[in-house]
Amino acid sequence: MTQPLGYYIDTTIPVVGDIEREYGSNLEKMSVPHKAYLIADLATSLSYKFNSQPTAQYAPLALRIGLEVKQEKDAIALLKAFVNSL
């Protein structure tokens, strides 16, 4: 994250302010596994809010990504590409 948390979201939202205080304005005190867990949980929640049923359409792609993207740095890069395209 090149910008501080407040660049992306209002840090007066209680949970966001708590995250910033505990993990730093650039989330520098949060581990990669912790970030990945929260990303997955938030993405799942967002998918349900969209009433999205992409499983059948995107399951083959998700499987290929899981099989072919082996390096952590590559998985993070792909994740950044998806997030930045939102």
Secondary structure, 3 states (H helix, E strand, C coil): CCCCHHHHCCCCCHHHHHHHHHHCCCCCCCCHHHHHHHHHHHHHHHHHHCCCCCHHHHHHHHHHHHHHCCCHHHHHHHHHHHHHCC
